[in-house]
């Protein structure tokens, strides 16, 4: 059975949208995912002074689920061995929150198929779905770059824009 490694933030979870909403609340701005993608450096002038929100208790617990992720990932399990692979170690408070989030929204995956790590290229899988090109760079399988505001300039990986598109590619 082939194996798929799936990132959480900005792949399974709408993390960029969650960050944008928090920054809008803190700064009184009105950024959207679309406007951040076009004006990322300008958004950073609002975001960087508040980046500590990523280290605050509760930030990772209430992130919205990416549209269609639950249904598509569940169907992928019929054909693939599916692992969630997250670089959660970068944000120590996120470890428990991400496990709780997965148990709530993706209980069918299970803790045995959840990997928290630093470098993802150490994971042996046929596919990886991730929003950060750095995680695709040394990966030995096929990388699918999930569209996100921070990766708009990246063109050297197969880009996927939604879970429905992933379903068409992998099913």
N, C-alpha and C positions, 0 to 999 in steps of 0.2 A: 504494500500500500504506500503510495506517495505521501509525503509529509509537507504541510504548509505551516510556516511560522508567520504569525500575525501580530503586528504591533498594536498597542492600545491607543496611545494619544494621537489624535488626528487621523486615526484609521478606524478603530472601533468606537472611540469617544470623540465628541465634538470639542476637543480641548482648545483649539484656536478661538472658536466662538465663545467659549467660556472665559478665556483670557480677555477677549475683546469686550465682552459684556462687563467684566470686572473693571477694566480700564475706563470704559465709558462712565461707569458709576463713580469711580474715584476722581476722574478728571472733568466730568461734565461734557465729554466729547460724544460724538455720534458715529464712530467707526463701524464699518460692516466688514464681513469677510472679503467681499469684493473690493472695497476701498483699501483695505490693508494690503491685499495682493498687489495693487497698483502703486501704492505709496508706502511700502514697507519701511524705508528709512525715516519717513516723517512720523509713522506710527511709533517707531522706536523711541522718539523723543518723549512720547507719552508713556510708553511701556517700561523702558529701562529704569526710570526712577521708582517704579512700583513692582519690579520683578520679584521682590520678596514675597509676593502673594503666592508664588509657587511653593514656598517653604512654610506656608501657614497651614495649621491644622484645619482640615475640612475641605481644602481646595479641591483635591482629587476625588472626593466622595460624591459630589453632586454634579458631575459633568454629564450633560445629555448624551444619549446614545446616538451614534451616527445612523442616519436613515437606512433602513433595510439590513443593517449589519446582523441583527439577531437571526432573522429568517435565512439569510444567505449562508452565514457561518454554520447554522444548524444543518442546512442541506449539504454543505461541503463535507461535513463529518460522515456522510454516507459514502463518499468516494475517497476521502483523504484522512490521514491522521493529522488533526489540527492542534497546534500549540499556540498559546498566547506567549509572546516574547516581548518583554518591556524593559527598558533601561531605567526601571524605577529606583535603582540604587542611587541615582543622581539626586533624588529628592527623598531622603529617608522617611519622612512622615507619610509619604505616598504608599509605602509598602502595604500597610494594613488597609488603608483606604481603597487601594486598587483591588485587593482581594475581596473586600466587602462589595465593591462595585461589580466585580465579575460574578460573585455569588448571587447578587440581585438580578443582574441583567443577562448573564450568560451561565446560569447554573448547570447547563448541560455540558459545559466544557470540563469542569472539575479541576481541583488543585493539582492533580497529577500531570496536567497538560499546561501548567502555567510556569513560566521561567522568568525570573527577575535577574537581570545581568547587566553588565556594562557593555562590552563589545558583542554585537549580535552575530558577527561572522563565525563565531565559534559554534553556532548552532548548525547541526546537520539537517538540512531540509531541501526539498526539491524547489520550493518557492518561498519567497519572503514578500510580504506586503507591508510596506513601511512608507512614511512620509519624509524621512530624512535620507538623502542620497548617501551620506556617510555610512549608513547601515547596509547599503546595497553594494558599496564599493568592493569589499573583499569577500562578500558572500559568494559561496561556490555554486549555489543553485540559481534559479531565475528570479530576478528582482522585479517587482511591480511597485512603481512609485505612486502612492496615493496622493492625489491633488490636495494641496494645502497652500495657504497664503505665503508661507515662507519658502516654497520650492518652485515658484512660478518661473524662475529663470533657468531651471534645470531641464535639459532636453535630451540627455544621453541615456535615459531609461524609459521603458514602456510606462506611460502614465495611465492611471485609471482614475476616473472622476467620481465613481459611485460604487456601491456594493452590487447594484444590478449589473454594472459593466463587468465587475469581477466574476459574477455568476456566469455571464456569457462566455468569458474567457476560460474559466476553469471547469465549468460543467458541460 
